[in-house]
Amino acid sequence: MFWTRAGACLLVLACPSTMRRAGAQDHAIEITYEDALRLARQGLAAQVAEARVEEARAHERTAGRWRRNPDLVAMAGPRRQRDGSQSVDVLVRVVQSFPLGRTGARREALAQTRTAVRGSERDDAMRRRLRETGARFVRALHAAELLRIATAERERAASLLEVARRRHETGDGSGLDLALAEVALVRTDAEHEQSLAELNLRQGALAQILGTGRVRARGSIRDIALDRPRGGHGHERADVRALREAVAEAEADGRLGRAGRAPDLTLGVQYQREEGADVVRGVVGLSLPIFERDQGRVARAHARRERVADELALAEHIASTEIATTAEVADALAAAVDRHDAADATLRRAEALALRSYESGATRLADLLAVRRELAATRRALAVLLRDAALATTDLRGALDDFAPRRSP
């Protein structure tokens, strides 16, 4: 936890142009999309995943070492001779067994494949984490946009209520118009409170996955939506790569099991003192793997290899389908964003025309309120379109395993 908070503090100091305090009242840190991804790479979850890889590396460094210790046997005891005298018999034997099946090299190969699997699992966990971080950032930006729309609608409703009151006081407006304006203010105020609660919820979800204090998403959701992945990076996705390496791990485990079919050679030396005579002998032994030949390990490794191979084929199909589907969705939504690029100017123009029509007496207040509700609904629909386009782009980057840092323009 210390290093997580330290990393977040260093990121704030290292990115003064992109991260700043949002205000003294809430002490939230403003972060951009790339800042969020950078914080996600430095979080405690990333450290845990890296620790698993380091654990596998530590096992790999010791896997090929000699694992069998020599055996020492010593015996001593008195011997009574026929003439009544006594002597002491001594026997000391030291033996060392040597596997003939290259188990050391095969054990080291197995450890190497396990390290590779842990590394790919770490990369896949990071890919999923960055994908989720990007999605939460987009949703936080979208919630901020909805709050901006709700705030503007509440301000318009408050301004319209003042106009309705003045008209009612001068006799130009009816009591119904005043009541409608008051209801409109109540509705927009409730929508504003709902939008504020949603923003706090989305910002809290973003801070939760980053492991930091309060944060505030800053940036253009449109830029995120149209920042298409480069594609064609040529590297295999981490989850597929992890399964491919798991197949290699099962094969290496099977080879280690088959090494048990080879006998073990035992060499040693024996010293014996018997009836006053010193005798030194060499010891040679050979195990006979007739019954126990590590058949269970070989069978389990073979079954695991078949299962993981099927999972690999399924994962490759899922990955290719996911990439094609998300790319199609992202393209369609990006095209829709481009088509509605000038919609904001159209909405402002329509609102100005409706307001002038009301002020001139050509339009009733109820009609003006209906127009404003339609304009607000259109703004929210456009915000949802931008959110979905940005989420589709983030999903595509996750599907392609393409979360390399973008350079600032």
C-alpha positions in Angstrom: 0.0 0.0 0.0 2.9 2.4 0.7 4.3 1.9 -2.7 0.9 2.4 -4.3 0.4 5.7 -2.6 4.0 6.7 -3.3 3.5 5.9 -7.0 0.4 8.1 -7.1 2.3 10.9 -5.5 5.2 10.6 -7.9 2.7 10.7 -10.8 1.2 13.9 -9.6 4.6 15.5 -9.4 5.7 14.1 -12.7 2.6 15.3 -14.6 1.9 18.9 -13.5 0.4 19.7 -16.9 -2.1 16.9 -16.8 -2.9 16.4 -13.1 -3.8 19.2 -10.7 -5.9 19.8 -7.7 -9.6 20.3 -8.6 -10.2 22.6 -5.8 -9.6 23.1 -2.1 -13.2 22.2 -1.2 -12.9 18.5 -2.2 -9.2 17.9 -2.8 -9.9 15.7 -5.8 -7.0 15.0 -8.2 -7.8 15.7 -11.8 -6.4 13.0 -14.1 -6.5 12.4 -17.8 -7.2 9.1 -19.6 -3.5 8.3 -19.9 -2.9 9.3 -16.3 -5.5 6.8 -15.2 -3.8 4.0 -17.2 -0.4 5.0 -15.8 -1.8 4.8 -12.3 -3.4 1.4 -13.0 0.0 0.1 -14.1 1.5 1.2 -10.8 -1.2 -0.1 -8.4 -1.0 -2.8 -5.8 -2.7 -5.3 -8.0 0.2 -4.9 -10.5 2.7 -5.5 -7.7 0.9 -8.7 -6.6 0.9 -10.0 -10.2 4.6 -9.2 -10.5 5.3 -10.9 -7.2 3.8 -14.1 -8.6 6.2 -13.9 -11.6 9.1 -13.3 -9.3 8.1 -16.3 -7.2 8.2 -18.5 -10.3 11.6 -17.0 -11.3 13.0 -17.9 -7.8 11.8 -21.5 -8.3 13.4 -21.5 -11.8 16.8 -20.5 -10.4 16.9 -23.5 -8.1 15.0 -26.1 -10.2 18.1 -27.5 -12.0 20.2 -27.8 -8.8 21.2 -31.2 -7.5 18.4 -32.4 -5.2 19.7 -35.7 -3.8 21.9 -35.8 -0.8 24.5 -38.5 -0.1 23.6 -41.3 2.4 26.0 -42.0 5.2 25.7 -45.3 7.1 27.9 -46.1 10.1 27.8 -49.2 12.3 30.1 -50.3 15.2 30.0 -53.1 17.8 32.2 -55.4 19.9 33.3 -58.8 18.8 34.4 -61.5 21.2 37.1 -63.8 19.8 37.3 -67.6 20.5 40.4 -67.0 22.7 38.3 -64.7 24.9 39.8 -61.4 23.6 37.5 -58.6 22.3 37.7 -56.3 19.3 35.6 -53.6 17.8 34.1 -54.1 14.3 33.4 -50.8 12.3 31.5 -50.3 9.1 31.1 -46.9 7.3 29.4 -46.5 4.0 28.8 -43.4 1.9 26.7 -43.7 -1.3 25.3 -41.2 -3.8 22.5 -41.9 -6.3 22.5 -40.3 -9.8 19.4 -40.3 -12.0 20.1 -41.3 -15.5 17.0 -39.7 -17.0 18.2 -36.1 -17.1 15.7 -35.1 -14.5 17.6 -32.0 -13.5 17.5 -30.5 -17.0 13.8 -31.4 -17.5 12.9 -30.0 -14.1 14.6 -26.8 -15.1 12.7 -26.7 -18.4 9.4 -27.2 -16.6 10.2 -24.3 -14.2 11.0 -22.1 -17.2 7.7 -22.8 -18.8 5.9 -22.1 -15.6 7.6 -18.7 -15.3 6.5 -17.9 -18.9 2.9 -18.9 -18.0 3.0 -16.6 -14.9 4.4 -13.8 -17.0 1.6 -14.1 -19.6 -1.0 -14.3 -16.8 0.4 -11.1 -15.3 0.2 -9.4 -18.7 -3.4 -10.6 -19.2 -4.4 -9.4 -15.8 -2.9 -6.0 -16.6 -4.8 -6.0 -20.0 -8.1 -6.6 -18.2 -7.2 -4.1 -15.5 -6.4 -1.3 -18.0 -9.5 -2.1 -20.0 -11.7 -1.8 -16.9 -9.8 1.4 -15.8 -10.4 2.9 -19.2 -14.1 2.0 -19.1 -14.5 3.5 -15.6 -12.7 6.7 -16.7 -15.1 7.0 -19.7 -18.1 6.5 -17.5 -16.9 9.2 -15.1 -16.4 11.6 -18.0 -19.9 10.8 -19.2 -21.4 11.4 -15.7 -19.6 14.8 -15.6 -21.1 15.7 -19.0 -24.6 14.7 -17.7 -24.1 16.9 -14.7 -23.1 19.8 -17.0 -26.3 19.3 -19.0 -28.4 19.1 -15.8 -26.8 22.2 -14.4 -27.4 24.2 -17.6 -31.0 23.0 -17.6 -31.5 24.0 -14.0 -30.1 27.4 -14.7 -32.4 27.8 -17.7 -35.4 26.7 -15.6 -34.5 29.2 -12.9 -34.2 32.0 -15.4 -37.5 31.1 -17.0 -39.2 31.1 -13.6 -38.0 34.7 -13.0 -39.5 35.7 -16.4 -42.8 33.9 -15.5 -43.0 35.7 -12.2 -42.5 39.1 -13.7 -45.1 38.4 -16.3 -47.5 37.1 -13.7 -46.9 40.2 -11.6 -47.6 42.6 -14.5 -50.6 40.6 -15.7 -49.0 39.4 -18.9 -48.8 35.8 -17.7 -51.2 33.3 -16.3 -51.0 31.4 -13.0 -50.7 28.2 -15.0 -47.5 29.5 -16.7 -46.1 30.3 -13.3 -47.0 26.9 -12.0 -45.4 25.2 -15.0 -42.2 27.2 -14.6 -42.1 26.2 -10.9 -42.6 22.5 -11.8 -39.9 22.7 -14.4 -37.4 24.0 -11.8 -38.3 21.2 -9.4 -37.8 18.6 -12.2 -34.4 20.1 -13.3 -33.3 20.4 -9.7 -34.1 16.7 -9.1 -32.3 15.7 -12.3 -29.3 17.8 -11.2 -29.1 16.0 -7.8 -29.4 12.6 -9.6 -26.6 13.5 -12.0 -24.4 14.7 -9.1 -24.9 11.5 -7.2 -24.1 9.5 -10.4 -20.9 11.5 -10.9 -19.8 10.8 -7.3 -20.5 7.1 -7.8 -18.5 6.9 -11.0 -15.6 8.9 -9.6 -15.6 6.6 -6.6 -15.5 3.5 -8.8 -12.5 5.0 -10.7 -10.6 5.8 -7.5 -11.4 2.3 -6.2 -9.7 0.5 -9.1 -6.8 3.0 -9.1 -6.3 2.6 -5.3 -6.0 6.3 -4.8 -7.9 9.1 -3.1 -10.6 11.1 -4.7 -10.1 11.7 -8.4 -11.8 13.7 -11.1 -11.7 12.6 -14.7 -10.6 15.4 -17.1 -10.5 15.3 -20.9 -12.6 15.0 -24.0 -14.7 11.9 -24.3 -14.8 12.6 -28.1 -11.0 12.4 -28.3 -11.1 9.0 -26.5 -13.8 7.8 -28.8 -11.9 8.7 -32.0 -8.4 7.7 -30.8 -8.5 4.4 -32.6 -6.0 1.7 -31.8 -3.1 1.4 -34.1 -3.7 -2.4 -34.7 -1.3 -4.7 -36.6 1.0 -4.8 -33.6 1.9 -8.4 -34.4 2.1 -9.7 -30.9 -0.2 -12.4 -29.5 -2.8 -11.5 -27.0 -1.7 -12.2 -23.4 -4.5 -14.6 -22.5 -3.9 -16.7 -25.7 -0.2 -16.6 -25.1 -0.7 -17.9 -21.5 -2.7 -20.9 -22.7 -0.1 -21.6 -25.4 2.6 -21.6 -22.8 0.4 -23.7 -20.5 0.4 -26.4 -23.3 4.2 -26.2 -23.3 4.2 -26.5 -19.5 2.1 -29.7 -19.6 4.4 -31.2 -22.2 7.5 -30.3 -20.1 5.8 -31.9 -17.1 5.1 -35.1 -19.1 8.8 -35.2 -20.2 9.8 -34.9 -16.6 7.5 -37.8 -15.7 8.9 -40.0 -18.5 12.4 -39.4 -17.1 11.2 -41.6 -14.2 11.5 -44.6 -16.5 15.3 -44.4 -16.4 17.1 -46.2 -13.6 19.1 -44.5 -10.9 22.8 -45.3 -10.6 24.2 -45.5 -7.1 28.0 -45.1 -6.4 29.8 -45.1 -3.1 32.6 -46.4 -1.0 32.6 -48.6 2.1 35.2 -49.0 4.8 35.0 -52.0 7.1 37.2 -53.1 10.0 36.5 -56.7 10.9 38.6 -59.0 13.1 41.4 -56.5 13.0 41.5 -56.2 9.2 40.8 -53.0 7.3 38.7 -53.5 4.2 37.8 -50.8 1.6 35.2 -51.6 -1.0 33.5 -49.7 -3.8 29.7 -49.7 -4.0 27.7 -49.8 -7.2 23.9 -50.0 -7.4 21.2 -49.7 -10.0 17.5 -49.2 -9.4 15.0 -51.2 -11.4 12.0 -49.0 -12.3 9.7 -51.9 -12.9 6.6 -51.0 -10.9 6.8 -47.3 -10.2 7.7 -45.3 -13.3 5.9 -42.1 -12.6 3.0 -43.3 -14.7 0.5 -41.1 -12.8 2.4 -37.9 -13.5 2.7 -38.7 -17.2 -1.0 -39.5 -17.4 -2.0 -36.3 -15.6 0.3 -34.2 -17.8 -1.1 -35.7 -21.0 -4.7 -35.1 -19.9 -3.9 -31.5 -18.9 -2.1 -31.0 -22.2 -5.2 -32.1 -24.1 -7.5 -29.9 -22.0 -5.4 -26.8 -22.3 -5.0 -27.4 -26.1 -8.8 -27.3 -26.4 -8.9 -24.2 -24.3 -6.3 -22.6 -26.5 -8.3 -23.3 -29.6 -11.4 -21.8 -28.0 -9.5 -18.8 -26.7 -8.1 -18.1 -30.2 -11.6 -18.2 -31.7 -13.0 -16.0 -28.9 -10.2 -13.5 -29.3 -10.6 -13.2 -33.1 -14.4 -12.9 -32.9 -14.1 -10.3 -30.1 -11.7 -8.2 -32.1 -13.8 -8.3 -35.3 -17.0 -7.5 -33.3 -15.6 -4.7 -31.3 -13.9 -3.2 -34.3 -17.2 -3.2 -36.2 -19.0 -1.6 -33.3 -16.3 1.0 -32.8 -16.3 1.9 -36.5 -20.1 2.3 -36.6 -20.2 4.5 -33.4 -17.2 6.6 -34.5 -19.0 7.2 -37.8 -22.1 8.2 -35.9 -20.1 10.6 -33.8 -18.7 12.2 -36.9 -22.2 12.6 -38.4 -23.5 14.4 -35.3 -20.4 16.5 -34.9 -22.3 19.8 -35.6 -25.4 18.8 -33.5 -24.5 21.1 -30.6 -24.7 24.2 -32.8 -28.0 23.0 -34.2 -29.3 22.5 -30.6 -28.2 26.0 -29.6 -29.8 27.5 -32.6 -33.1 25.7 -32.0 -33.2 26.8 -28.4 -32.5 30.4 -29.3 -35.4 30.3 -31.8 -37.8 28.8 -29.3 -36.9 31.4 -26.6 -37.3 34.3 -29.0 -40.6 32.9 -30.1 -41.8 32.7 -26.5 -40.6 36.2 -25.7 -42.4 37.6 -28.7 -45.6 35.9 -27.5 -45.9 33.6 -30.5 -45.2 30.5 -28.3 -46.8 29.4 -25.1 -44.7 28.6 -22.1 -45.8 24.9 -22.2 -44.6 24.7 -25.7 -41.2 26.2 -24.8 -40.9 23.8 -21.9 -41.7 20.9 -24.3 -39.0 22.1 -26.7 -36.4 22.4 -23.9 -37.2 18.9 -22.7 -36.7 17.6 -26.2 -33.4 19.5 -26.5 -32.2 18.2 -23.1 -33.1 14.6 -24.1 -31.2 15.1 -27.4 -28.1 16.4 -25.5 -28.3 13.3 -23.2 -28.7 11.0 -26.2 -25.6 12.6 -27.9 -23.7 12.2 -24.6 -24.7 8.5 -24.5 -23.5 8.1 -28.1 -20.1 9.6 -27.2 -19.9 7.4 -24.1 -20.7 4.3 -26.1 -18.2 5.2 -28.8 -15.5 5.8 -26.2 -16.3 2.5 -24.4 -16.2 0.7 -27.8 -12.8 2.2 -28.5 -11.6 1.1 -25.0 -13.0 -2.3 -25.6 -11.2 -2.5 -28.9 -7.9 -1.5 -27.3 -8.4 -4.2 -24.7 -9.3 -6.8 -27.3 -6.2 -6.0 -29.3 -4.1 -5.8 -26.1 -3.0 -2.3 -27.3 -2.8 0.0 -24.2 0.6 1.4 -25.1 0.9 5.0 -23.8 -0.2 7.7 -26.3 2.1 10.6 -26.9 0.7 14.0 -26.1 0.2 16.1 -29.3 
